[in-house]
Amino acid sequence: MINRRRLNVTKAPAELRGLLAAAEAAQGAGRGGLAGLELCFERAGAPGCWEARRRGSRVEVRYGSPAMAGRALGTLLAGLAGEGANRETTPFRTLGVMLDCSRNAVMTAEHIREVWLPRLALLGYNMLMLYTEDTYELEGEPYFGCRRGAYTARELRSIVAAAARLNIEVVPCIQTLAHLEHMLKHAAYRPVKDTNSVMLVDEPRTYRLVEKMIAFWSGICRTRRIHIGMDEAWDLGRGRYLDLHGHRPEFDIFNRHLARVVGICRRMRLKPMIWSDMYFRLGSPTGDYYDPKTVIPGRVVRKIPAAADLVYWDYYHDREAFYLDWIRRHRAMGKEPLMASGIWTWNKYWYDPRLTEANAGACVRACYRAGLKELIFTMWGDNGAYCDHDSAFAGMAYCADIAFGEKSPDSGRLEKRFAAVCGGSYAAHRLAGEIHGMAAGFQPDMWADPFFEVPLRTWAKDSPARMRKVADGFRRLSGQLETRAGDRSAGDLRHAQRTAAAFAERYTLAAELLAAYRRRDRAGLRAARRRIGLAAAAVRRMADSFREMWLAHNKPEGLETIQGRFGMLAERYREMDRRIGEYLSGKTDRLAELDHRCPPSK
């Protein structure tokens, strides 16, 4: 008998040691329901299935792959396996997540190793992609990832080793054509620059650099798969390339570059994949990835390297039919796509459950119907990565349940699983996502100028009454989250509460100020002026909790970008106070900032 602290394991293959240690740590933290159980594991059955037969305190688990054993352990930990037979299946041989480590925030290797990987394994995931544009160190390239929190080889090897113990495949996800503006802004890379974000195709120095990138990852990862990016190369061939070579068909430029990069991968015995959007964009008169009129010529399809897999990314549709159509279009190109859905963290202050559940839910159901075998969920960081990325664990739990066949995941079961695996309340973390559901069609923007308040005023059609309703909603949410503020097991709910409170004060001030100014109500303006201090103080409290949240799991680089935004807000509130004072004293006869009319939102 093997006694693993509080686990009683009588039989388990060696490949489960890391998983058992992860479950033991959760159990030891008081999160699990494994105490008193006698566990026996046997590898058997289909790769996408696990079965657990419970007879009293004895539980016999048969699993088809290590990921299924992880899912089974998470289920047992949550107390969701009752007496008798328990079973789950998934059609996906790959169930992964992709974490954006390039849009300002770079998660620490320690946090990935100690928090993300064990939780992913216990939820049933078996792949992690780290999206790194230039946020890794290349020998002899001092400007590559400079002041961007670039990972060292040692840090990445530690992540790969920790993942291997949990049977999680770490797949590098880099860029070898576009999205390289941070690198290309340095004079050292002028020779390989086409435009501000796109590398120069057909330039030998470009391929020497690309080879160095790929060789770095080849020496780090244990997998032989690599994601080489190549998405959103909007202005491919339209900068220095045009000066050197004249106009060339973009399809030809793209395929030629892809063939050369795939050749580099082949020499290193790597299997590459790319984001598929450029083929669809170049075939569309509008450049839209999702244009139903897009046409990809047969001659172009025939020149797509056979070794390159296509990743169909789509986070924006809530109809299964759309996904099924685009899967069909990928297959018409002779490719079986990998599907990349999204757990919404980008341009967000907290994981957005509504968008994720609607869009990822439709996507996964379509993948079931289409028979796709590989599925990942991306978590991007556009516009500064100011989201608390740990809040996305609620989304990861939800999406895993869908991938394991739950068409409408049960909130009660999710609550138990989330508490056991992540140590917090699923309901509370989902509630915090209401920061983005305060009003239909409204996206709150803390970084907008607080005097002009263009996003709020545009949505509200310049109605102070509608603005107040939004503010009141944030105030209610802040109050609801206040009792949960101590929960920082996944996302930091104290920071979510302070964010809601900051929006409440900010938008209350905006509504009262606009209403009083329109009435030329001097008493109302003085009252609004007194509220400036309340709004500024609420934003300062949000800035303080943001700093604490950021440094709890990100490298310090990038924090300065968001603190600069908070600094702008502080200065603009000072200016608002001065301007209102000048108006009330007669020094100026109007506040132009409030005179402008916002056009209605489309």
Phi, psi and omega per residue, in radians:
M1 nan 2.392 3.119
I2 -1.850 2.023 3.082
N3 -1.695 2.027 -3.111
R4 -1.909 1.451 -3.087
R5 0.898 -1.719 -3.114
R6 -1.805 0.145 3.072
L7 -1.815 2.456 3.081
N8 -1.980 1.708 -3.078
V9 -1.964 2.022 -3.115
T10 -1.603 -0.381 3.133
K11 -2.720 2.270 3.093
A12 -2.843 2.252 3.050
P13 -1.040 2.692 -3.091
A14 -1.049 -0.482 -3.097
E15 -1.147 -0.197 -3.105
L16 -1.724 0.078 -3.069
R17 -0.999 -0.809 -3.130
G18 -1.124 -0.720 3.113
L19 -1.111 -0.745 3.128
L20 -1.122 -0.633 3.092
A21 -1.143 -0.677 3.117
A22 -1.134 -0.764 3.116
A23 -1.144 -0.673 3.114
E24 -1.083 -0.703 3.127
A25 -1.135 -0.729 3.104
A26 -1.136 -0.742 3.111
Q27 -1.105 -0.736 -3.137
G28 -1.148 -0.451 3.103
A29 -1.443 0.095 3.086
G30 1.428 0.336 -3.051
R31 -1.738 -0.232 -2.924
G32 -1.985 2.965 -3.140
G33 -2.022 0.667 -3.103
L34 -1.689 -0.187 -3.120
A35 -1.050 2.330 3.112
G36 1.510 -0.058 3.130
L37 -1.675 2.518 3.021
E38 -1.817 2.040 -3.000
L39 -1.841 2.385 3.110
C40 -2.360 2.173 -3.072
F41 -2.033 2.411 3.084
E42 -2.458 2.277 3.108
R43 -1.421 2.078 -3.105
A44 -2.919 2.749 3.056
G45 1.582 -3.014 -3.084
A46 -1.214 2.607 -3.094
P47 -1.019 -0.550 -3.078
G48 -1.753 0.625 -3.071
C49 -2.511 2.535 2.910
W50 -2.351 2.602 3.103
E51 -2.338 2.403 3.077
A52 -2.269 2.155 3.089
R53 -1.889 2.088 -3.084
R54 -1.913 2.216 3.060
R55 -2.234 1.723 -3.065
G56 1.144 -2.117 -3.108
S57 -1.610 -0.085 -3.117
R58 -1.679 2.297 3.133
V59 -2.215 2.082 3.090
E60 -1.810 2.135 -3.076
V61 -1.965 2.192 2.999
R62 -1.935 2.259 -3.055
Y63 -2.363 2.500 -3.085
G64 -1.544 -0.279 3.101
S65 -2.764 2.815 3.131
P66 -1.003 -0.608 3.107
A67 -1.086 -0.618 3.103
M68 -1.197 -0.610 3.067
A69 -1.130 -0.683 3.097
G70 -1.101 -0.751 3.109
R71 -1.112 -0.725 3.121
A72 -1.095 -0.764 3.126
L73 -1.081 -0.725 3.099
G74 -1.089 -0.662 3.126
T75 -1.167 -0.768 3.105
L76 -1.130 -0.727 3.136
L77 -1.015 -0.643 -3.108
A78 -1.428 -0.035 -3.122
G79 1.233 0.508 -3.074
L80 -1.740 0.034 3.120
A81 -1.806 1.876 -3.089
G82 -1.502 -3.093 3.126
E83 -1.065 2.460 -3.141
G84 1.601 -2.608 -3.028
A85 -1.543 2.421 3.053
N86 -2.308 2.495 -3.030
R87 -2.739 2.506 2.987
E88 -2.445 2.589 3.068
T89 -2.376 2.737 3.019
T90 -2.525 2.507 3.094
P91 -1.422 -0.095 -2.996
F92 -1.624 2.077 3.071
R93 -1.355 -0.447 3.036
T94 -2.066 2.157 3.033
L95 -2.268 1.876 -2.994
G96 -2.335 3.032 3.013
V97 -2.259 2.644 3.049
M98 -2.111 2.137 -3.130
L99 -1.810 2.173 3.121
D100 -1.319 2.023 3.100
C101 -2.028 0.513 -3.057
S102 -2.235 -0.287 -3.035
R103 -1.699 0.876 3.028
N104 1.783 -0.687 -3.135
A105 -1.794 2.269 3.062
V106 -2.106 1.913 -3.109
M107 -1.153 2.465 -3.118
T108 -1.197 2.605 3.098
A109 -1.053 -0.661 -3.140
E110 -1.065 -0.764 -3.114
H111 -1.187 -0.667 3.085
I112 -1.107 -0.799 -3.101
R113 -1.140 -0.830 -2.928
E114 -1.580 -0.398 -3.084
V115 -2.019 -0.984 -3.023
W116 -1.171 -0.877 -3.035
L117 -1.089 -0.836 3.125
P118 -1.067 -0.693 -3.132
R119 -1.188 -0.723 3.097
L120 -1.021 -0.783 -3.115
A121 -1.083 -0.734 -3.105
L122 -1.305 -0.286 3.034
L123 -1.527 -0.253 3.094
G124 1.877 0.183 3.117
Y125 -1.468 2.617 3.133
N126 -2.318 0.232 3.080
M127 -2.561 2.470 3.043
L128 -2.267 2.172 2.989
M129 -1.823 2.351 3.017
L130 -1.883 1.949 -3.113
Y131 -1.415 1.904 -3.074
T132 -2.256 1.887 3.094
E133 -1.287 -1.086 3.090
D134 -2.331 0.289 -3.040
T135 -1.625 0.875 2.956
Y136 -2.604 2.588 -3.032
E137 -1.462 2.262 3.057
L138 -1.942 2.244 3.140
E139 -1.059 2.316 3.130
G140 1.406 0.101 -3.139
E141 -2.196 1.321 -3.028
P142 -1.142 -0.358 -3.137
Y143 -1.631 -0.099 3.135
F144 -1.381 1.955 -3.101
G145 1.334 0.283 -3.096
C146 -1.075 2.204 3.136
R147 0.986 0.523 -3.124
R148 -2.047 0.137 -3.127
G149 1.309 0.550 -3.055
A150 -1.028 2.428 3.086
Y151 -1.224 2.483 2.983
T152 -1.513 2.830 3.087
A153 -1.043 -0.662 -3.124
R154 -1.122 -0.746 3.114
E155 -1.066 -0.794 -3.104
L156 -1.168 -0.669 3.107
R157 -1.118 -0.598 3.122
S158 -1.174 -0.628 3.082
I159 -1.162 -0.806 -3.118
V160 -1.071 -0.729 -3.134
A161 -1.154 -0.744 3.131
A162 -1.134 -0.678 3.117
A163 -1.141 -0.697 -3.123
A164 -1.075 -0.650 3.120
R165 -1.111 -0.408 3.139
L166 -1.814 0.161 3.137
N167 1.072 0.596 3.078
I168 -1.837 2.257 3.133
E169 -1.478 2.161 3.062
V170 -1.695 2.039 -3.105
V171 -1.930 2.123 3.089
P172 -1.143 2.452 -3.136
C173 -2.276 1.718 -2.992
I174 -2.098 -3.016 3.076
Q175 -2.205 2.355 -3.135
T176 -2.253 0.312 3.070
L177 -2.581 -1.130 -3.062
A178 -2.026 -3.008 -3.112
H179 1.020 0.581 -3.110
L180 -2.086 0.577 -3.091
E181 -1.115 -0.557 -3.139
H182 -1.190 -0.592 3.079
M183 -1.326 -0.814 -2.993
L184 -1.268 -0.183 3.095
K185 -1.280 -0.276 -3.139
H186 -1.481 2.417 -3.114
A187 -1.028 -0.490 -3.123
A188 -1.054 -0.396 -3.091
Y189 -1.863 0.247 3.103
R190 -1.022 -0.642 -3.140
P191 -1.115 -0.360 -3.111
V192 -1.928 0.340 -3.056
K193 -1.805 2.159 2.979
D194 -1.581 -1.115 3.065
T195 -2.173 -3.002 -3.061
N196 -1.064 -0.428 -3.094
S197 -2.209 -0.094 -3.037
V198 -1.990 2.361 3.115
M199 -1.313 2.784 -3.066
L200 -1.470 1.919 3.128
V201 -1.235 2.588 3.119
D202 1.267 0.117 3.108
E203 -1.667 2.108 -3.092
P204 -0.944 -0.649 -3.126
R205 -1.154 -0.489 3.067
T206 -1.062 -0.784 -3.055
Y207 -1.330 -0.455 3.020
R208 -1.163 -0.687 3.109
L209 -1.210 -0.763 3.118
V210 -1.055 -0.717 3.122
E211 -1.091 -0.656 3.110
K212 -1.144 -0.701 3.097
M213 -1.046 -0.871 -3.061
I214 -1.196 -0.665 3.113
A215 -1.101 -0.657 3.106
F216 -0.998 -0.883 -3.089
W217 -1.253 -0.556 3.093
S218 -1.063 -0.593 3.128
G219 -1.445 -0.193 -3.103
I220 -1.668 -0.856 -2.957
C221 -1.583 2.692 3.112
R222 -1.592 -0.373 3.073
T223 -1.257 2.784 3.018
R224 -1.870 0.270 3.073
R225 -1.796 2.570 3.105
I226 -2.591 2.385 3.071
H227 -1.681 2.058 -3.054
I228 -1.794 0.210 2.967
G229 1.292 -2.061 3.093
M230 1.297 0.418 3.098
D231 -1.630 2.829 2.967
E232 0.858 0.719 3.046
A233 -1.468 1.190 -2.965
W234 -0.909 -0.784 -2.980
D235 -1.951 0.595 3.122
L236 -0.942 2.219 3.067
G237 1.324 0.206 -3.045
R238 -1.952 0.094 3.127
G239 -1.949 -2.064 -3.133
R240 -1.115 -0.535 3.089
Y241 -0.999 -0.744 3.137
L242 -1.101 -0.690 3.109
D243 -1.098 -0.688 -3.054
L244 -1.420 -0.655 -2.953
H245 -2.118 -0.093 -3.038
G246 1.293 -3.077 -3.102
H247 -1.291 2.298 3.046
R248 -2.283 2.587 3.088
P249 -0.987 2.288 -3.061
E250 -1.138 -0.604 3.067
F251 -0.983 -0.753 -3.094
D252 -1.181 -0.749 3.117
I253 -1.033 -0.807 -3.073
F254 -1.124 -0.862 -3.109
N255 -1.123 -0.638 3.136
R256 -1.146 -0.755 3.110
H257 -1.131 -0.781 3.140
L258 -1.028 -0.740 -3.128
A259 -1.071 -0.675 -3.133
R260 -1.211 -0.716 3.138
V261 -1.216 -0.677 3.070
V262 -1.087 -0.635 3.081
G263 -1.080 -0.689 3.075
I264 -1.094 -0.765 3.118
C265 -1.079 -0.729 -3.112
R266 -1.075 -0.725 3.138
R267 -1.093 -0.485 3.130
M268 -1.703 0.185 3.101
R269 1.023 0.754 3.104
L270 -1.951 2.578 3.114
K271 -1.824 1.903 -3.044
P272 -1.562 2.719 2.967
M273 -2.359 2.708 3.114
I274 -2.356 2.739 2.933
W275 -1.173 2.445 -2.974
S276 -1.579 -0.076 -2.891
D277 -1.087 -0.546 -3.040
M278 -1.111 -0.588 3.101
Y279 -1.102 -0.739 -3.133
F280 -1.280 -0.666 3.127
R281 -1.125 -0.790 -3.097
L282 -1.198 -0.372 3.093
G283 -1.565 -0.012 -3.111
S284 -1.856 2.367 3.085
P285 -1.132 -0.353 3.138
T286 -1.766 -0.096 -3.103
G287 1.295 0.291 -3.087
D288 -1.563 2.264 3.106
Y289 -1.013 -0.648 -2.991
Y290 -1.850 0.508 3.130
D291 -1.346 2.029 -3.121
P292 -1.132 -0.255 -3.133
K293 -1.602 0.042 -3.104
T294 -1.071 2.477 3.123
V295 -2.281 2.135 3.096
I296 -1.855 1.918 -3.056
P297 -1.017 2.581 3.135
G298 -1.030 -0.628 -3.134
R299 -1.119 -0.549 3.110
V300 -1.258 -0.792 -3.131
V301 -1.037 -0.711 -3.101
R302 -1.148 -0.386 -3.115
K303 -1.674 -0.002 3.050
I304 -1.212 2.157 -3.113
P305 -0.962 2.298 -3.116
A306 -1.057 -0.511 -3.069
A307 -1.325 -0.229 -3.063
A308 -1.598 2.104 3.036
D309 -1.468 2.685 3.122
L310 -1.876 2.343 3.066
V311 -1.868 2.002 3.107
Y312 -1.525 1.894 3.128
W313 -1.782 2.373 -3.110
D314 -2.823 2.012 -3.115
Y315 -2.091 0.125 -2.820
Y316 -2.013 -0.059 -3.053
H317 -2.037 2.524 -3.113
D318 -2.013 0.303 3.109
R319 -2.058 2.237 3.116
E320 -1.017 -0.630 -3.070
A321 -1.046 -0.628 -3.138
F322 -1.151 -0.814 3.138
Y323 -1.068 -0.723 -3.136
L324 -1.081 -0.682 3.111
D325 -1.110 -0.780 -3.084
W326 -1.300 -0.511 3.003
I327 -1.109 -0.761 3.099
R328 -1.036 -0.723 -3.128
R329 -1.138 -0.662 3.067
H330 -1.125 -0.758 -3.141
R331 -1.140 -0.526 3.100
A332 -1.157 -0.304 3.073
M333 -1.545 0.102 3.131
G334 1.416 0.338 -3.095
K335 -2.160 2.429 2.966
E336 -1.637 1.884 -2.993
P337 -1.304 2.650 2.827
L338 -1.514 2.455 -3.118
M339 -1.744 2.280 3.067
A340 -2.079 1.837 3.039
S341 -1.617 -2.935 -3.093
G342 -2.466 2.393 2.903
I343 -1.731 1.974 -2.857
W344 -1.266 1.882 3.075
T345 -2.200 -0.219 -3.031
W346 -1.512 2.480 -3.027
N347 0.992 0.561 -3.093
K348 -2.292 2.697 3.057
Y349 -1.646 -0.269 -3.101
W350 -2.717 2.675 3.054
Y351 -0.868 2.355 -3.100
D352 -1.720 1.801 -3.078
P353 -1.231 -0.581 -3.057
R354 -1.148 -0.867 3.133
L355 -1.124 -0.709 -3.123
T356 -1.117 -0.849 -3.085
E357 -1.123 -0.695 -3.126
A358 -1.227 -0.851 -2.998
N359 -1.474 -0.843 3.108
A360 -1.145 -0.615 3.112
G361 -1.046 -0.834 3.112
A362 -1.111 -0.683 -3.129
C363 -1.090 -0.851 -3.089
V364 -1.143 -0.704 3.113
R365 -1.086 -0.656 3.089
A366 -1.158 -0.694 3.112
C367 -1.081 -0.674 3.058
Y368 -1.009 -0.871 -3.080
R369 -1.145 -0.624 -3.089
A370 -1.456 -0.243 3.120
G371 1.383 0.454 3.078
L372 -1.217 2.661 -3.042
K373 -1.999 -0.225 -3.092
E374 -2.244 2.234 -3.028
L375 -2.468 2.252 3.049
I376 -2.241 2.743 3.100
F377 -2.087 2.086 -3.107
T378 -1.527 2.635 3.045
M379 -2.334 1.619 -3.043
W380 -1.466 2.942 -3.098
G381 -2.290 0.566 -3.099
D382 -0.875 2.561 3.042
N383 1.170 0.558 2.977
G384 1.936 -0.102 3.100
A385 0.934 0.821 -3.102
Y386 -1.520 0.003 3.058
C387 -1.222 2.556 2.946
D388 -1.315 1.741 -3.027
H389 -1.115 -0.413 3.084
D390 -1.183 -0.372 3.090
S391 -1.100 -0.375 -3.106
A392 -1.246 -0.145 3.074
F393 -1.045 -0.542 3.065
A394 -1.099 -0.699 3.085
G395 -1.199 -0.651 3.117
M396 -1.146 -0.664 3.095
A397 -1.143 -0.771 3.140
Y398 -1.082 -0.851 -3.080
C399 -1.161 -0.593 3.081
A400 -1.122 -0.703 3.107
D401 -1.074 -0.719 3.104
I402 -1.101 -0.778 -3.114
A403 -1.108 -0.432 3.094
F404 -1.688 0.408 2.916
G405 1.701 0.047 3.123
E406 -1.490 1.821 -3.116
K407 -1.118 -0.667 3.070
S408 -2.307 1.553 -3.059
P409 -0.890 2.378 -3.125
D410 -1.335 2.181 -3.069
S411 -1.122 -0.589 3.132
G412 -1.161 -0.738 3.104
R413 -1.179 -0.686 3.099
L414 -1.095 -0.665 3.129
E415 -1.056 -0.769 -3.133
K416 -1.202 -0.756 -3.120
R417 -1.142 -0.749 -3.115
F418 -1.140 -0.717 3.125
A419 -1.095 -0.719 -3.095
A420 -1.279 -0.754 -3.057
V421 -1.464 -0.704 -3.040
C422 -1.889 -0.287 3.059
G423 1.470 0.209 -3.111
G424 -2.327 -3.008 -3.123
S425 -1.683 2.092 3.097
Y426 -1.090 -0.759 -3.108
A427 -1.052 -0.731 -3.130
A428 -1.182 -0.688 3.129
H429 -1.197 -0.624 3.073
R430 -1.215 -0.686 3.101
L431 -1.016 -0.724 -3.134
A432 -1.053 -0.464 3.100
G433 -1.165 -0.198 3.079
E434 -1.174 -0.135 2.974
I435 -0.906 -0.557 -3.123
H436 -1.790 0.112 -3.138
G437 -2.126 0.444 -3.035
M438 -1.187 -0.577 3.124
A439 -2.673 2.457 -3.094
A440 -1.025 2.206 3.078
G441 1.409 0.046 -3.106
F442 -1.831 2.237 3.099
Q443 -1.954 1.883 -3.136
P444 -1.127 2.513 -3.074
D445 -2.391 1.749 3.126
M446 -1.201 -0.395 -3.044
W447 -1.569 -0.054 3.063
A448 -1.221 2.720 3.123
D449 -1.130 2.213 -3.045
P450 -1.266 -0.283 3.102
F451 -1.436 -0.784 -3.136
F452 -1.362 -0.697 3.134
E453 0.836 0.856 -3.050
V454 -1.045 -0.850 -3.109
P455 -1.041 -0.770 -3.124
L456 -1.162 -0.819 -3.087
R457 -1.191 -0.616 3.101
T458 -1.123 -0.839 -3.141
W459 -1.090 -0.720 -3.061
A460 -1.420 0.005 -3.096
K461 0.948 0.712 3.108
D462 1.049 0.492 3.126
S463 -1.747 1.943 3.091
P464 -1.010 -0.561 -3.142
A465 -1.130 -0.745 3.108
R466 -1.176 -0.613 3.109
M467 -1.121 -0.692 3.130
R468 -1.121 -0.668 3.136
K469 -1.070 -0.686 3.091
V470 -1.132 -0.780 3.130
A471 -1.057 -0.739 3.133
D472 -1.103 -0.651 3.099
G473 -1.099 -0.738 3.096
F474 -1.139 -0.619 3.139
R475 -1.163 -0.722 3.097
R476 -1.094 -0.765 -3.140
L477 -1.096 -0.721 3.102
S478 -1.018 -0.743 3.116
G479 -1.139 -0.696 3.122
Q480 -1.133 -0.633 -3.108
L481 -1.408 -0.299 -3.051
E482 -1.056 -0.628 -3.133
T483 -1.267 -0.262 -3.122
R484 -1.825 0.105 -2.980
A485 -1.070 -0.344 3.132
G486 -1.437 -0.119 -3.093
D487 -1.469 1.835 3.109
R488 -2.199 0.481 -3.078
S489 -1.235 -0.625 3.046
A490 -2.064 -1.817 3.000
G491 -1.229 2.745 -3.121
D492 -1.508 1.739 -3.062
L493 -1.228 -0.371 3.027
R494 -1.147 -0.708 3.098
H495 -1.157 -0.678 3.090
A496 -1.070 -0.733 3.132
Q497 -1.116 -0.746 3.134
R498 -1.179 -0.566 3.090
T499 -1.153 -0.789 3.099
A500 -1.083 -0.705 3.133
A501 -1.138 -0.671 3.129
A502 -1.141 -0.732 3.088
F503 -1.128 -0.670 3.139
A504 -1.060 -0.850 -3.135
E505 -1.171 -0.723 -3.108
R506 -1.090 -0.824 -3.059
Y507 -1.351 -0.488 3.006
T508 -1.091 -0.809 3.096
L509 -1.031 -0.799 -3.109
A510 -1.054 -0.753 -3.124
A511 -1.160 -0.803 -3.105
E512 -1.183 -0.672 -3.138
L513 -1.149 -0.803 -3.116
L514 -1.142 -0.745 -3.133
A515 -1.099 -0.790 -3.122
A516 -1.158 -0.711 -3.117
Y517 -1.157 -0.679 -3.133
R518 -1.148 -0.576 3.108
R519 -1.472 -0.116 -3.008
R520 0.946 0.725 -3.109
D521 -1.556 1.765 -3.044
R522 -1.189 -0.626 3.088
A523 -1.153 -0.713 3.101
G524 -1.129 -0.640 3.104
L525 -1.172 -0.674 3.095
R526 -1.140 -0.670 3.101
A527 -1.137 -0.722 3.111
A528 -1.124 -0.659 3.137
R529 -1.082 -0.626 3.133
R530 -1.194 -0.398 3.134
R531 -1.360 -0.247 -3.109
I532 -1.029 -0.745 3.140
G533 -1.076 -0.648 3.120
L534 -1.138 -0.761 3.141
A535 -1.149 -0.786 -3.127
A536 -1.098 -0.677 3.132
A537 -1.173 -0.688 3.115
A538 -1.122 -0.676 3.104
V539 -1.175 -0.674 3.087
R540 -1.079 -0.714 3.111
R541 -1.127 -0.680 3.071
M542 -1.107 -0.720 3.132
A543 -1.083 -0.676 -3.141
D544 -1.157 -0.786 -3.135
S545 -1.253 -0.518 3.064
F546 -1.091 -0.801 3.128
R547 -1.019 -0.789 -3.129
E548 -1.115 -0.764 3.112
M549 -1.077 -0.816 -3.094
W550 -1.035 -0.893 -3.054
L551 -1.271 -0.212 3.089
A552 -1.247 -0.432 -3.120
H553 -2.550 0.040 3.077
N554 -2.056 2.759 2.965
K555 -1.175 2.734 -3.073
P556 -1.176 -0.477 3.118
E557 -1.055 2.361 -3.107
G558 1.790 -0.490 3.096
L559 -1.042 -0.606 -3.109
E560 -1.080 -0.537 3.135
T561 -1.118 -0.808 -3.112
I562 -1.314 -0.618 3.082
Q563 -1.141 -0.526 3.036
G564 -1.097 -0.633 3.104
R565 -1.200 -0.730 3.072
F566 -1.086 -0.668 3.104
G567 -1.101 -0.677 3.078
M568 -1.044 -0.767 -3.125
L569 -1.076 -0.756 3.139
A570 -1.049 -0.776 -3.125
E571 -1.186 -0.643 -3.135
R572 -1.216 -0.575 3.046
Y573 -1.170 -0.636 3.049
R574 -1.083 -0.733 -3.141
E575 -1.176 -0.665 3.093
M576 -1.029 -0.786 3.114
D577 -1.052 -0.766 3.137
R578 -1.122 -0.762 -3.078
R579 -1.148 -0.742 3.117
I580 -1.131 -0.699 3.087
G581 -1.051 -0.714 3.125
E582 -1.156 -0.621 3.114
Y583 -1.199 -0.793 -3.123
L584 -1.152 -0.517 -3.140
S585 -1.487 -0.108 -3.131
G586 1.538 0.055 -3.139
K587 -1.163 -0.526 3.034
T588 -2.342 2.590 -3.073
D589 -1.738 0.080 3.118
R590 -2.764 2.752 3.023
L591 -1.975 1.672 -3.065
A592 -1.026 -0.518 -3.126
E593 -1.061 -0.501 -3.118
L594 -1.769 -0.216 3.138
D595 -1.297 -0.499 -3.062
H596 -1.155 2.574 3.099
R597 -1.858 2.273 -3.138
C598 -1.455 2.312 3.062
P599 -1.163 2.604 -3.135
P600 -1.126 2.542 3.114
S601 -1.231 2.629 -3.116
K602 -1.399 nan nan
